[in-house]
Amino acid sequence: MTTDPRHTGDWLLEARELHAYYGASHVLHGVNFRVGRGETVGLMGRNGMGKSTLIRCMLGIVRPRHGEVIVRGAAMTGAESYQIARQGIAYVPEGRGIFPNLTVRENLIMAARIGPDGRRDWNFERVLSTFPRLNERLEHGGGQLSGGEQQMLTIGRALMTNPDLLILDEATEGLAPLIAREIWRIIGDLRAHGMAAVIVDKNFRSVTAIADRNVILVKGRVVFDGDSAGLLAQPEVLHRHLGV
């Protein structure tokens, strides 16, 4: 059982009053978001509500116009993405972002490094034992893999950095149901071993089944922040903001 970070202040990643723009379009309107050590947070909302923009702001890919990004208690607003990644934060982007001209082996090995606290829990052998399908495709190019195999590869590549926090944007989008179930099983295993996660996915049932806390964004504003039981007890919130 993980310690509730809301009682300890042990936040791995925080956004405080973030405002972000694309050109003249105001996308995030003072968003507060946080995830603690060992905590799984579901980030939900319809398309175009600011979920990916929030993630990219926190990771230094998009620069916020106002507000702060705090990593492990230290201000990192405006830091480069690689500096944030080195704090033990791994990103599985929407669209996967693998290197299609590198083999599965090369995609994994090039990402390998120790964690910020010197941990080496995740190595090449452990990733392959977690994703046996990748072991059968080691010499295949990334572009030769199926969508499900590519998602396994990008999660495996993220784990090779030995992170404390894994951020998955559209974790199972476009995957066959059997592969999606396997991805959810693996996310559950990571949670059970104490890894924190932020999960974006349209399957709210799977998200709420695994998340400690859920945040819903509507037009760049937080309209719900609470545990899964509290969210599921409010079907009108699900219907109004997620269309379910």
Sine and cosine of phi, psi and omega as CSV:
sin_phi,cos_phi,sin_psi,cos_psi,sin_omega,cos_omega
0.00,0.00,0.77,-0.64,-0.03,-1.00
-1.00,0.06,0.47,-0.88,0.06,-1.00
-0.96,0.30,0.67,-0.75,0.01,-1.00
-0.95,0.31,0.92,-0.40,-0.07,-1.00
-0.91,0.41,-0.32,0.95,0.03,-1.00
-0.92,0.39,-0.34,0.94,0.01,-1.00
-0.99,-0.13,-0.26,0.97,-0.07,-1.00
-0.93,-0.36,-0.29,0.96,-0.09,-1.00
0.95,0.31,0.27,0.96,-0.08,-1.00
-1.00,0.05,0.94,0.35,-0.03,-1.00
-1.00,0.01,0.74,-0.68,0.09,-1.00
-0.98,0.17,-0.65,0.76,-0.10,-1.00
-0.58,-0.81,0.74,-0.67,0.01,-1.00
-0.70,-0.71,0.59,-0.81,0.25,-0.97
-0.90,-0.44,0.76,-0.65,-0.01,-1.00
-0.85,-0.53,0.91,-0.40,0.08,-1.00
0.79,0.61,0.73,0.69,-0.03,-1.00
-0.97,0.26,0.74,-0.67,0.18,-0.98
-0.86,-0.51,0.75,-0.66,0.01,-1.00
-0.68,-0.73,0.52,-0.85,-0.02,-1.00
-0.77,-0.63,0.50,-0.87,0.31,-0.95
-0.91,-0.42,0.97,-0.24,-0.13,-0.99
0.90,0.44,-0.83,-0.56,0.03,-1.00
-1.00,-0.02,-0.06,1.00,-0.05,-1.00
-1.00,0.10,0.87,-0.49,-0.02,-1.00
-1.00,0.08,0.95,-0.32,-0.16,-0.99
-0.99,-0.11,-0.73,0.68,0.03,-1.00
-0.94,-0.33,0.74,-0.67,-0.09,-1.00
-0.88,-0.47,0.98,0.21,0.08,-1.00
0.93,0.36,0.73,0.68,-0.07,-1.00
-0.98,0.19,0.74,-0.67,0.18,-0.98
-0.94,-0.34,0.76,-0.65,-0.05,-1.00
-0.46,-0.89,0.58,-0.81,0.03,-1.00
-0.40,-0.92,0.43,-0.90,0.06,-1.00
-0.63,-0.78,0.71,-0.70,-0.07,-1.00
-0.98,-0.21,0.16,-0.99,0.00,-1.00
-0.85,0.52,0.82,-0.58,0.02,-1.00
0.97,0.23,0.07,1.00,-0.06,-1.00
-1.00,-0.08,0.63,-0.78,0.11,-0.99
-0.95,-0.32,0.84,-0.54,-0.05,-1.00
-0.88,-0.48,0.80,-0.60,0.11,-0.99
-1.00,0.01,0.78,-0.62,0.03,-1.00
-0.93,-0.37,0.92,-0.38,-0.16,-0.99
-0.81,-0.59,0.26,-0.97,0.00,-1.00
0.46,-0.89,0.38,-0.93,0.05,-1.00
-0.91,0.42,0.18,-0.98,0.04,-1.00
-0.86,0.52,0.63,-0.78,0.08,-1.00
0.98,0.17,0.25,0.97,-0.06,-1.00
-1.00,-0.09,-0.05,1.00,0.10,-1.00
0.94,-0.33,0.12,0.99,-0.06,-1.00
-0.89,0.46,-0.80,0.60,-0.02,-1.00
-0.91,0.41,-0.59,0.81,0.03,-1.00
-0.90,0.44,-0.66,0.75,0.05,-1.00
-0.86,0.51,-0.73,0.68,0.00,-1.00
-0.87,0.50,-0.72,0.70,-0.05,-1.00
-0.92,0.40,-0.54,0.84,0.09,-1.00
-0.91,0.42,-0.70,0.71,-0.03,-1.00
-0.92,0.39,-0.44,0.90,-0.03,-1.00
-0.99,-0.11,0.07,1.00,0.06,-1.00
0.99,0.15,0.17,0.99,0.01,-1.00
-0.99,0.13,-0.61,0.79,0.11,-0.99
-0.91,-0.42,0.72,-0.69,-0.01,-1.00
-1.00,0.04,0.83,-0.56,0.06,-1.00
-0.94,0.35,0.53,-0.85,0.06,-1.00
-0.98,0.22,-0.61,0.79,0.03,-1.00
-0.63,-0.78,0.34,-0.94,0.06,-1.00
0.97,-0.22,-0.03,-1.00,-0.09,-1.00
-0.76,-0.65,0.51,-0.86,0.20,-0.98
-0.89,-0.45,0.82,-0.58,-0.04,-1.00
-0.88,-0.48,0.81,-0.59,0.02,-1.00
-0.86,-0.51,0.87,-0.49,-0.02,-1.00
0.80,0.59,0.60,0.80,0.05,-1.00
0.99,0.12,-0.04,1.00,-0.01,-1.00
-0.95,-0.32,0.66,-0.75,0.02,-1.00
-0.92,0.39,0.81,-0.59,0.02,-1.00
-0.71,-0.70,0.45,0.89,0.07,-1.00
-0.88,0.48,0.80,-0.60,0.00,-1.00
0.99,0.11,0.00,1.00,0.04,-1.00
-0.93,0.37,0.41,-0.91,0.06,-1.00
-0.95,0.32,0.44,-0.90,-0.05,-1.00
-0.85,0.53,-0.65,0.76,-0.04,-1.00
-0.91,0.42,-0.51,0.86,0.02,-1.00
-0.93,0.36,-0.61,0.80,0.04,-1.00
-0.95,0.32,-0.66,0.75,0.02,-1.00
-0.86,0.51,-0.59,0.81,-0.02,-1.00
-0.94,0.35,-0.18,0.98,0.09,-1.00
-1.00,0.08,0.17,0.99,0.06,-1.00
1.00,-0.04,0.47,0.88,0.01,-1.00
-0.90,-0.43,0.84,-0.54,-0.02,-1.00
-0.91,-0.41,0.58,-0.81,-0.15,-0.99
-0.83,-0.56,0.81,-0.59,0.15,-0.99
-0.95,-0.32,0.99,-0.16,-0.16,-0.99
-0.97,0.23,0.38,-0.92,0.19,-0.98
-0.87,0.50,0.73,-0.69,-0.07,-1.00
1.00,0.01,-0.11,0.99,0.19,-0.98
0.98,0.21,-0.73,0.68,0.13,-0.99
0.92,0.39,0.48,0.87,0.09,-1.00
-0.97,0.26,0.21,-0.98,0.07,-1.00
-1.00,-0.05,0.96,-0.27,-0.14,-0.99
-0.92,0.40,-0.42,0.91,-0.04,-1.00
-1.00,-0.01,-0.05,1.00,0.10,-1.00
-0.99,-0.16,0.49,-0.87,0.06,-1.00
-0.95,0.30,0.21,-0.98,0.09,-1.00
-0.83,0.56,-0.72,0.70,0.01,-1.00
-0.84,0.54,-0.73,0.68,-0.05,-1.00
-0.92,0.39,-0.64,0.77,0.05,-1.00
-0.85,0.53,-0.63,0.78,-0.03,-1.00
-0.97,0.23,-0.74,0.67,-0.10,-1.00
-0.90,0.43,-0.61,0.79,-0.06,-1.00
-0.91,0.41,-0.35,0.94,-0.02,-1.00
-1.00,-0.03,-0.16,0.99,-0.17,-0.99
-0.91,0.41,0.75,-0.66,0.14,-0.99
-0.29,-0.96,0.29,-0.96,0.05,-1.00
-0.97,0.24,0.37,-0.93,0.03,-1.00
-0.96,0.28,0.14,-0.99,-0.05,-1.00
-0.89,0.46,-0.39,0.92,0.03,-1.00
-0.98,-0.21,0.26,0.96,0.03,-1.00
1.00,0.07,0.09,1.00,-0.02,-1.00
-0.93,0.36,0.55,-0.84,0.05,-1.00
-0.77,-0.64,0.55,0.83,-0.08,-1.00
-0.87,0.49,-0.63,0.78,-0.06,-1.00
-0.97,-0.23,0.92,-0.38,0.07,-1.00
-0.81,-0.58,-0.04,-1.00,-0.08,-1.00
-0.84,0.54,-0.71,0.70,-0.04,-1.00
-0.91,0.41,-0.65,0.76,-0.02,-1.00
-0.93,0.37,-0.63,0.78,0.04,-1.00
-0.88,0.47,-0.67,0.74,0.00,-1.00
-0.93,0.37,-0.54,0.84,0.05,-1.00
-0.95,0.31,-0.47,0.88,0.06,-1.00
-0.97,0.24,-0.56,0.83,-0.02,-1.00
-0.83,-0.55,0.97,0.25,-0.05,-1.00
-0.83,0.55,-0.48,0.87,0.00,-1.00
-0.88,0.48,-0.57,0.82,0.02,-1.00
-0.92,0.39,-0.52,0.85,0.02,-1.00
-0.89,0.46,-0.46,0.89,0.02,-1.00
-0.99,0.11,-0.14,0.99,-0.10,-1.00
-0.84,-0.54,0.34,0.94,-0.18,-0.98
-0.82,0.57,-0.61,0.79,-0.06,-1.00
-0.99,-0.14,0.11,0.99,0.09,-1.00
-0.99,0.17,0.57,-0.82,0.11,-0.99
-0.94,0.35,0.48,-0.88,0.00,-1.00
-0.85,0.53,-0.56,0.83,0.00,-1.00
-0.95,0.30,-0.19,0.98,0.01,-1.00
-1.00,0.00,-0.11,0.99,-0.07,-1.00
-0.99,0.11,0.41,-0.91,0.14,-0.99
-0.95,0.32,0.20,-0.98,0.03,-1.00
-0.85,0.53,-0.67,0.75,0.01,-1.00
-0.91,0.42,-0.65,0.76,0.03,-1.00
-0.92,0.39,-0.61,0.79,0.05,-1.00
-0.90,0.44,-0.62,0.78,0.03,-1.00
-0.92,0.39,-0.64,0.77,0.09,-1.00
-0.87,0.49,-0.65,0.76,-0.02,-1.00
-0.91,0.42,-0.69,0.73,-0.04,-1.00
-0.94,0.33,-0.53,0.85,0.11,-0.99
-0.93,0.36,-0.69,0.72,0.03,-1.00
-0.87,0.50,-0.66,0.75,0.03,-1.00
-0.88,0.47,-0.66,0.75,0.04,-1.00
-0.89,0.45,-0.65,0.76,-0.01,-1.00
-0.92,0.39,-0.45,0.89,0.01,-1.00
-0.91,0.43,-0.24,0.97,0.06,-1.00
-1.00,0.04,0.02,1.00,0.00,-1.00
0.80,0.60,0.85,0.52,-0.07,-1.00
-0.99,0.15,0.30,-0.96,0.21,-0.98
-1.00,-0.09,-0.37,0.93,-0.04,-1.00
-0.69,-0.72,0.79,-0.61,0.03,-1.00
-0.92,-0.40,0.83,-0.56,0.01,-1.00
-0.94,-0.33,0.87,-0.49,-0.04,-1.00
-0.90,-0.43,0.92,-0.40,0.01,-1.00
-0.99,-0.13,0.91,-0.41,-0.09,-1.00
0.86,0.52,0.92,0.39,-0.15,-0.99
-0.85,0.52,-0.61,0.79,-0.09,-1.00
-0.80,-0.60,0.33,0.94,-0.06,-1.00
-0.86,0.50,0.78,-0.62,0.08,-1.00
0.97,0.24,0.11,0.99,-0.05,-1.00
-1.00,-0.04,0.52,-0.85,0.09,-1.00
-0.88,0.47,0.52,-0.85,-0.06,-1.00
-0.80,0.60,-0.63,0.78,-0.02,-1.00
-0.90,0.43,-0.67,0.74,0.01,-1.00
-0.94,0.35,-0.64,0.77,0.02,-1.00
-0.86,0.50,-0.67,0.74,0.02,-1.00
-0.88,0.47,-0.60,0.80,0.02,-1.00
-0.92,0.40,-0.65,0.76,0.04,-1.00
-0.89,0.46,-0.68,0.73,0.02,-1.00
-0.90,0.44,-0.60,0.80,0.03,-1.00
-0.89,0.46,-0.69,0.72,-0.02,-1.00
-0.91,0.40,-0.66,0.75,0.05,-1.00
-0.87,0.49,-0.64,0.77,0.05,-1.00
-0.89,0.46,-0.64,0.77,0.04,-1.00
-0.90,0.44,-0.67,0.74,0.01,-1.00
-0.89,0.45,-0.66,0.75,0.03,-1.00
-0.88,0.47,-0.69,0.72,-0.02,-1.00
-0.89,0.46,-0.44,0.90,0.01,-1.00
-1.00,-0.08,0.19,0.98,0.18,-0.98
1.00,-0.06,0.10,0.99,0.03,-1.00
-0.98,0.17,0.72,-0.69,0.08,-1.00
-0.97,0.23,0.44,-0.90,-0.01,-1.00
-0.49,-0.87,0.54,-0.84,0.24,-0.97
-0.89,-0.46,0.83,-0.56,-0.10,-0.99
-0.86,-0.52,0.84,-0.55,0.17,-0.98
-0.96,-0.28,0.82,-0.57,0.03,-1.00
-0.28,-0.96,0.53,-0.85,-0.02,-1.00
-0.98,0.21,-0.28,0.96,-0.01,-1.00
-0.99,0.13,1.00,0.05,-0.12,-0.99
-0.90,0.44,-0.50,0.87,0.00,-1.00
-0.90,0.43,-0.69,0.72,0.02,-1.00
-0.93,0.38,-0.62,0.78,0.01,-1.00
-0.90,0.43,-0.76,0.65,-0.05,-1.00
-0.93,0.37,-0.42,0.91,0.02,-1.00
-0.94,0.35,-0.41,0.91,-0.10,-0.99
-0.92,-0.39,-0.34,0.94,-0.13,-0.99
-0.99,0.11,0.60,-0.80,0.17,-0.99
-0.97,0.24,-0.56,0.83,-0.08,-1.00
-0.56,-0.83,0.48,-0.88,-0.01,-1.00
-0.77,-0.64,0.64,-0.77,0.04,-1.00
-0.83,-0.55,0.77,-0.64,0.05,-1.00
-0.93,-0.38,0.77,-0.64,0.08,-1.00
-0.97,-0.26,0.68,-0.73,0.13,-0.99
-0.74,-0.68,0.89,-0.45,0.01,-1.00
0.76,0.65,0.71,0.70,0.10,-1.00
0.97,0.24,0.29,0.96,0.04,-1.00
-0.77,-0.64,0.57,-0.82,0.06,-1.00
-0.98,0.21,0.85,-0.53,0.02,-1.00
-0.93,-0.36,-0.19,0.98,0.07,-1.00
-0.46,-0.89,0.68,-0.73,0.11,-0.99
-0.53,-0.85,0.97,-0.24,-0.04,-1.00
-0.15,-0.99,0.02,-1.00,-0.06,-1.00
-0.97,0.23,0.19,-0.98,-0.09,-1.00
-0.90,0.43,-0.63,0.78,0.00,-1.00
-0.88,0.48,-0.67,0.74,0.00,-1.00
-0.91,0.42,-0.60,0.80,0.02,-1.00
-0.94,0.35,-0.72,0.69,-0.04,-1.00
-0.92,0.39,-0.38,0.93,0.04,-1.00
-0.98,0.19,-0.06,1.00,0.00,-1.00
-0.84,-0.54,0.95,0.30,-0.04,-1.00
-0.85,0.52,-0.43,0.90,0.02,-1.00
-0.92,0.39,-0.52,0.85,0.05,-1.00
-0.93,0.36,-0.69,0.72,0.04,-1.00
-0.87,0.50,-0.71,0.71,-0.05,-1.00
-0.92,0.38,-0.68,0.73,-0.09,-1.00
-0.94,0.34,-0.64,0.77,-0.16,-0.99
-0.96,-0.27,-0.33,0.95,0.01,-1.00
-0.87,-0.48,-0.20,0.98,0.02,-1.00
0.95,0.30,0.49,0.87,-0.01,-1.00
-0.86,-0.52,0.00,0.00,0.00,0.00
